[in-house]
Amino acid sequence: MGELTKRLVRGTPLGLVLPALWWPVAQAAERVETERVLPPEWQIREERFIPDNVAGWDHLWREIMIDITVIGVLFALVTIWFMWRYRRRSPDQEGAQPRLSAGQAIGWAVIPVFVFMADDFYLAAKGWALWEKYRNVPEDRLEVRLESAMWTWDYTYPNGVKTFNELRVPVGKPVLLRMTSRDTIHSHWIPDYRVKEDSMPGRITYIWFMPKEPGEHVVTCAEYCGHLHSRMKGKLIVMPREEFDAWYQEQGAKLQQAKAELTEGA
């Protein structure tokens, strides 16, 4: 064992530091990759589980914050310990740099890198798995076309009904937005559902989300799109299934009536 290693082992609580460094890896090995909770009855479609992306996003964010905090505190404590343990005792004192063997140098470089990169790769894999859930849209869904423009959100339902800056959806049914833009790049963001995607001219993009409870949610633009960007906001209204069906049929009937009157007038 080299002199530097002896000094570190003798003067540093290395027996506490190394287990702490290995803690994220042990956590990653023990966690179950897929965490599932029995879904409500309306969340089951064709015997296929619809993932709760909001809970998945929150869980991943919580893990990242915990890992960053643990690593940051650990580095801070070790740094403070080294500063105190190997501080200069007198103005004339000069430090010495013991030589490390090749094995010791490689070990001190590779082991910490392996520990922290293992945790990084674990979180990256969790993030990729969540991203895949965001991109795999359930088959039984309500599909709405969205055309963004400065500075409005224009929604078109399957029956031809159009709404502006107000998206009404039924509770318990996945909603898919197929998006494009008339002018510049916008970004349709629903913070409460952790979904955000750019819409742009000449390209079709999409996002989907799962409304769980009736209520109202903010829709806003997350991409600077001009001097009224801050006012480009809308409203997501999640309605009980019966109320949405009644509204949907009523608006569809009004649209058909307006078309008929327009045809007769022509």
C-alpha positions as CSV (number, residue, x, y, z in Angstrom):
1,M,0.0,0.0,0.0
2,G,1.5,3.4,-1.0
3,E,2.1,6.2,1.4
4,L,-0.7,8.3,0.1
5,T,-3.2,5.4,0.4
6,K,-2.0,4.7,4.0
7,R,-2.4,8.4,4.9
8,L,-5.9,8.5,3.4
9,V,-7.0,5.3,5.2
10,R,-5.4,6.4,8.4
11,G,-6.6,10.0,8.4
12,T,-9.9,9.8,6.5
13,P,-13.2,8.0,7.4
14,L,-12.8,6.0,4.1
15,G,-14.7,3.1,5.5
16,L,-17.7,5.4,5.7
17,V,-17.1,7.2,2.4
18,L,-16.8,4.1,0.1
19,P,-20.1,2.5,1.3
20,A,-21.7,5.9,0.8
21,L,-20.3,6.0,-2.8
22,W,-21.7,2.6,-3.5
23,W,-25.2,3.5,-2.1
24,P,-26.7,4.6,-5.5
25,V,-25.5,1.4,-7.2
26,A,-27.0,-0.7,-4.4
27,Q,-30.2,1.2,-4.7
28,A,-30.3,0.7,-8.4
29,A,-29.7,-3.0,-8.1
30,E,-32.5,-3.5,-5.5
31,R,-35.2,-1.4,-7.1
32,V,-37.8,-3.1,-9.2
33,E,-37.6,-1.7,-12.8
34,T,-41.4,-1.6,-13.3
35,E,-43.5,-0.2,-10.5
36,R,-47.2,-0.8,-11.0
37,V,-50.3,0.1,-9.1
38,L,-53.6,-1.5,-9.8
39,P,-55.3,1.1,-12.1
40,P,-58.9,2.2,-11.7
41,E,-61.4,0.3,-13.8
42,W,-61.8,3.0,-16.4
43,Q,-58.0,3.0,-17.0
44,I,-58.1,-0.5,-18.4
45,R,-58.5,-0.7,-22.2
46,E,-58.5,-4.0,-24.0
47,E,-56.7,-5.6,-21.1
48,R,-53.8,-3.3,-21.6
49,F,-52.4,-1.1,-18.8
50,I,-52.3,2.6,-19.5
51,P,-49.2,4.0,-17.8
52,D,-49.5,6.9,-15.4
53,N,-46.9,9.2,-17.0
54,V,-47.4,12.0,-14.5
55,A,-46.6,9.6,-11.6
56,G,-43.6,8.2,-13.6
57,W,-42.3,11.7,-14.3
58,D,-42.6,12.8,-10.7
59,H,-41.0,9.6,-9.5
60,L,-38.0,10.1,-11.8
61,W,-37.6,13.7,-10.9
62,R,-37.7,12.8,-7.2
63,E,-35.0,10.2,-7.7
64,I,-32.8,12.7,-9.6
65,M,-33.2,15.3,-6.9
66,I,-32.3,12.8,-4.2
67,D,-29.3,11.5,-6.0
68,I,-28.0,15.0,-6.8
69,T,-28.5,16.0,-3.2
70,V,-26.7,12.9,-1.8
71,I,-23.8,13.3,-4.2
72,G,-23.5,17.0,-3.5
73,V,-23.6,16.6,0.2
74,L,-21.1,13.7,0.1
75,F,-18.6,15.7,-2.0
76,A,-19.0,18.8,0.2
77,L,-18.3,16.7,3.4
78,V,-15.3,14.9,1.9
79,T,-13.9,18.3,0.6
80,I,-14.3,19.9,4.0
81,W,-12.7,16.9,5.7
82,F,-9.7,17.0,3.4
83,M,-9.4,20.8,3.9
84,W,-9.3,20.3,7.7
85,R,-7.3,17.1,7.8
86,Y,-4.5,18.2,5.5
87,R,-4.4,21.9,6.3
88,R,-1.1,23.7,6.7
89,R,0.0,23.7,10.3
90,S,2.6,26.4,9.9
91,P,3.4,29.1,7.3
92,D,6.7,27.3,6.3
93,Q,5.1,23.9,5.9
94,E,5.3,22.3,2.4
95,G,3.2,19.4,1.4
96,A,4.7,16.2,-0.2
97,Q,3.2,14.2,-3.0
98,P,3.8,10.5,-2.5
99,R,4.0,8.5,-5.8
100,L,1.2,6.1,-6.5
101,S,1.7,2.8,-8.2
102,A,-0.1,2.2,-11.6
103,G,-2.8,0.1,-9.9
104,Q,-3.4,2.7,-7.2
105,A,-3.7,5.5,-9.7
106,I,-6.1,3.5,-11.9
107,G,-8.1,2.4,-8.9
108,W,-8.6,6.0,-7.5
109,A,-9.7,7.2,-10.9
110,V,-11.8,4.2,-12.1
111,I,-13.7,3.3,-9.0
112,P,-15.3,6.7,-8.3
113,V,-16.1,7.1,-12.0
114,F,-17.7,3.6,-12.1
115,V,-19.8,4.4,-9.0
116,F,-21.2,7.7,-10.2
117,M,-21.6,6.7,-13.9
118,A,-23.5,3.6,-12.8
119,D,-26.0,5.8,-11.1
120,D,-26.1,8.2,-14.1
121,F,-26.7,5.3,-16.5
122,Y,-29.5,3.9,-14.2
123,L,-31.3,7.2,-14.2
124,A,-30.8,7.6,-18.0
125,A,-32.3,4.2,-18.5
126,K,-35.3,5.1,-16.3
127,G,-35.7,8.3,-18.3
128,W,-35.6,6.5,-21.6
129,A,-38.2,4.0,-20.4
130,L,-40.5,6.9,-19.4
131,W,-39.9,8.6,-22.8
132,E,-41.0,5.4,-24.5
133,K,-44.3,5.5,-22.6
134,Y,-44.8,9.1,-23.6
135,R,-44.4,8.1,-27.3
136,N,-46.6,4.9,-27.3
137,V,-50.1,6.2,-27.5
138,P,-53.0,3.9,-26.3
139,E,-55.3,2.7,-29.1
140,D,-58.6,3.7,-27.5
141,R,-58.2,7.4,-27.4
142,L,-59.8,10.7,-28.3
143,E,-57.8,12.3,-31.1
144,V,-57.9,16.1,-31.5
145,R,-56.1,18.1,-34.2
146,L,-54.3,21.2,-33.0
147,E,-53.2,24.1,-35.2
148,S,-51.1,26.7,-33.3
149,A,-50.7,30.3,-34.5
150,M,-49.7,33.6,-33.1
151,W,-51.1,33.7,-30.5
152,T,-53.9,31.0,-30.2
153,W,-54.5,27.3,-29.9
154,D,-57.1,26.0,-32.4
155,Y,-58.5,22.6,-31.6
156,T,-60.6,20.5,-34.1
157,Y,-62.5,17.4,-32.8
158,P,-63.3,14.3,-34.9
159,N,-66.8,15.6,-35.6
160,G,-65.5,18.8,-37.0
161,V,-66.2,21.0,-33.9
162,K,-63.6,23.7,-33.4
163,T,-62.6,25.5,-30.2
164,F,-60.1,28.2,-29.6
165,N,-57.9,28.3,-26.5
166,E,-60.1,25.8,-24.8
167,L,-59.7,22.1,-24.9
168,R,-62.5,20.0,-23.4
169,V,-61.9,16.3,-22.8
170,P,-63.6,13.4,-21.0
171,V,-62.2,12.0,-17.8
172,G,-60.8,8.5,-18.0
173,K,-59.9,8.5,-21.7
174,P,-56.5,9.0,-23.3
175,V,-56.3,12.2,-25.4
176,L,-53.9,12.5,-28.4
177,L,-53.1,15.9,-29.9
178,R,-51.8,15.9,-33.4
179,M,-50.1,19.3,-33.9
180,T,-48.9,21.6,-36.5
181,S,-48.4,25.4,-36.8
182,R,-49.5,28.1,-39.3
183,D,-46.6,30.4,-38.7
184,T,-43.7,29.8,-36.4
185,I,-42.6,27.3,-33.7
186,H,-44.8,27.0,-30.7
187,S,-44.6,24.6,-27.8
188,H,-47.9,23.2,-26.4
189,W,-47.4,22.7,-22.6
190,I,-49.8,21.3,-20.0
191,P,-47.8,21.6,-16.8
192,D,-50.2,19.5,-14.7
193,Y,-49.8,16.5,-17.0
194,R,-46.1,16.9,-17.6
195,V,-46.4,17.0,-21.4
196,K,-44.8,19.5,-23.8
197,E,-44.1,19.3,-27.5
198,D,-43.2,21.7,-30.2
199,S,-45.6,22.4,-33.1
200,M,-44.1,23.8,-36.3
201,P,-45.0,24.6,-39.9
202,G,-44.8,21.7,-42.3
203,R,-44.5,19.0,-39.7
204,I,-46.9,16.9,-37.6
205,T,-46.0,16.2,-34.0
206,Y,-48.0,14.7,-31.2
207,I,-48.4,14.4,-27.4
208,W,-50.9,12.4,-25.3
209,F,-52.1,12.5,-21.8
210,M,-54.5,10.7,-19.5
211,P,-57.1,12.9,-17.7
212,K,-57.9,11.3,-14.4
213,E,-60.1,13.7,-12.6
214,P,-62.5,16.5,-13.6
215,G,-61.0,20.0,-13.3
216,E,-59.4,22.8,-15.2
217,H,-55.7,23.1,-16.1
218,V,-53.5,25.7,-17.7
219,V,-52.3,25.4,-21.3
220,T,-49.4,27.7,-22.2
221,C,-46.7,28.2,-24.9
222,A,-43.2,27.2,-23.8
223,E,-41.4,28.4,-26.9
224,Y,-40.8,32.2,-27.5
225,C,-43.0,33.0,-30.5
226,G,-43.3,36.8,-30.7
227,H,-44.1,39.8,-28.7
228,L,-47.4,38.3,-27.4
229,H,-45.9,35.0,-26.4
230,S,-46.7,35.5,-22.7
231,R,-50.4,35.8,-23.6
232,M,-50.5,32.6,-25.6
233,K,-52.4,30.6,-23.0
234,G,-55.5,28.4,-22.9
235,K,-57.5,26.2,-20.8
236,L,-57.9,22.4,-20.5
237,I,-61.2,21.4,-19.1
238,V,-61.6,17.8,-18.0
239,M,-65.3,16.8,-17.8
240,P,-67.2,13.8,-16.5
241,R,-67.9,11.4,-19.3
242,E,-71.6,12.1,-19.4
243,E,-71.2,15.9,-19.5
244,F,-68.6,15.7,-22.2
245,D,-70.7,13.4,-24.4
246,A,-73.6,15.8,-24.0
247,W,-71.4,18.8,-24.9
248,Y,-69.8,17.0,-27.8
249,Q,-73.2,15.9,-29.3
250,E,-74.7,19.4,-28.8
251,Q,-71.7,21.1,-30.5
252,G,-71.8,18.6,-33.3
253,A,-75.5,19.2,-33.9
254,K,-75.0,23.0,-33.9
255,L,-72.2,22.6,-36.5
256,Q,-74.4,20.4,-38.7
257,Q,-77.3,22.9,-38.4
258,A,-75.0,25.8,-39.4
259,K,-73.8,23.9,-42.4
260,A,-77.3,23.1,-43.5
261,E,-78.4,26.7,-43.1
262,L,-75.4,27.8,-45.1
263,T,-76.2,25.3,-47.9
264,E,-79.9,26.4,-48.0
265,G,-78.8,30.1,-48.2
266,A,-76.5,29.4,-51.1
